[in-house]
């Protein structure tokens, strides 16, 4: 990413994924204005929020923080390369024509732990079994 700060990266990732600031604020359990401050650079998310956002956007923390250029420069210098998650450019999953509640559900699911995801899927599976 070519953005210079975390706010620019958050905005670009949010727009690429089709989320609103309100969706992400709901996932983080904060006010929309607080999330807006993250994107404008007035404040910076805490580490737990950064972890959730990285999960929601399907990027590594290094990518979210703009460290991928540092990692590649270390690799170019002959030092061992640190592995990062798949780049957003490689992610072929795009969200089109989803309603606001569907986008919010996806954001919540992406931010969930593996155990929470399993429970969510089980609940949905059980709902499908109802008459």
Secondary structure, DSSP 8 states (H G I E B T S, - for coil): ---SSHHHHHHHHHHHHT--HHHHHHHHTS-HHHHHHHHHTSS---HHHHHHHHHHHT--HHHHTT-HHHHHHHHHTTS--------GGG------S--HHHHHHHHHHHHS-HHHHHHHHHHHHHHHT--
